[in-house]
Amino acid sequence: MAGTVADQETLEALKTFWDNDPDLKSTFGVLRSGRLKPDKDLPAQTQVNQGQQTVPGATEKAPYAKLSATQDPGRFQYYAPISSGSGYIHYGSVTITGYGSRSDMVTMAKLLRSKLAWLPRDGLTLQQFFPTAYFMVCRPLGEPKLSEDETVKDAKDVWSCSADYELVTTRFV
């Protein structure tokens, strides 16, 4: 999986947050990142062939979600001249995408709106999940989007829910 150290830490922080939240983990299982490998990561996953490409179908037991993070290349701000110990602001984009039945994806959209909307708030923060950065804010970039996937599993439609966030941290060189 490619990306910066900050991107990797962001993935790990959000995965840990997700895995420690009883509602998110019990409903959607462990949050995964990178390319999904159904044989290893999703044992209950059924594959559907579409031409030359194999795409994931709905899981047999539960819906699942995956995570991706990238640095916003246009926004990078140093506090002072670059030297050892100087700080900078890291702006990252995070996308969480879930797959499952329509009702599962509606549940996911509601949970994402309530669990990951504008952190920190009400004493809830991601700081404890970042080992080498100071967490500043996680804000939604619009509402979670529901869409019907082209994949069909056991003659049932597969839906996806995608939510985008901006995550801002202060990091040190």
HUWO-V289963 format. One record per backbone hydrogen bond with DSSP energy under -1.0 kcal/mol. NH is the residue of the N-H (numbers start at 1). CO is the residue of the C=O. E is the energy in kcal/mol with one decimal. If there is no record, write none. Layout:
nh->(NH | NH)
co->(CO | CO)
e->(E | E)
This chain:
nh->(8 | 9 | 10 | 11 | 12 | 13 | 14 | 15 | 16 | 17 | 18 | 19 | 20 | 21 | 25 | 26 | 27 | 28 | 29 | 32 | 40 | 41 | 45 | 48 | 50 | 53 | 55 | 57 | 60 | 64 | 66 | 67 | 68 | 70 | 72 | 75 | 77 | 79 | 86 | 88 | 89 | 90 | 92 | 93 | 94 | 95 | 96 | 97 | 98 | 99 | 100 | 105 | 106 | 107 | 108 | 109 | 110 | 111 | 112 | 113 | 114 | 115 | 116 | 119 | 121 | 124 | 129 | 130 | 134 | 136 | 137 | 138 | 139 | 141 | 145 | 147 | 149 | 153 | 156 | 158 | 159 | 160 | 161 | 162 | 163 | 165 | 166 | 167 | 168 | 169 | 170 | 171 | 173)
co->(4 | 5 | 6 | 7 | 8 | 9 | 10 | 11 | 12 | 13 | 14 | 15 | 16 | 18 | 21 | 22 | 23 | 24 | 25 | 65 | 37 | 37 | 42 | 55 | 53 | 50 | 48 | 46 | 44 | 99 | 97 | 32 | 95 | 93 | 91 | 72 | 89 | 87 | 83 | 171 | 77 | 169 | 167 | 70 | 165 | 68 | 163 | 66 | 161 | 64 | 159 | 101 | 102 | 103 | 104 | 105 | 106 | 107 | 108 | 109 | 110 | 111 | 112 | 138 | 124 | 121 | 126 | 127 | 170 | 168 | 168 | 119 | 166 | 164 | 162 | 160 | 158 | 156 | 153 | 151 | 100 | 147 | 98 | 145 | 96 | 94 | 139 | 92 | 137 | 90 | 134 | 88 | 86)
e->(-2.3 | -2.6 | -2.2 | -2.5 | -2.5 | -2.7 | -2.5 | -2.5 | -2.4 | -2.5 | -2.7 | -3.0 | -1.5 | -1.3 | -2.5 | -1.8 | -1.5 | -2.6 | -2.2 | -1.8 | -1.3 | -3.2 | -2.1 | -2.1 | -2.9 | -1.7 | -2.3 | -2.0 | -1.7 | -1.9 | -2.9 | -2.5 | -2.2 | -2.5 | -3.1 | -1.5 | -1.3 | -2.5 | -2.4 | -2.7 | -3.1 | -3.3 | -2.6 | -3.4 | -2.6 | -2.6 | -2.5 | -2.6 | -2.8 | -2.7 | -2.0 | -2.2 | -2.1 | -2.0 | -2.3 | -2.4 | -2.1 | -2.5 | -3.0 | -2.1 | -1.9 | -3.1 | -2.0 | -2.2 | -1.8 | -3.0 | -2.1 | -1.8 | -2.9 | -2.3 | -1.6 | -2.5 | -2.7 | -2.9 | -3.2 | -2.2 | -3.0 | -2.4 | -1.7 | -1.4 | -3.5 | -3.0 | -1.8 | -2.4 | -2.5 | -2.7 | -2.7 | -2.7 | -3.0 | -2.2 | -2.7 | -3.1 | -3.1)
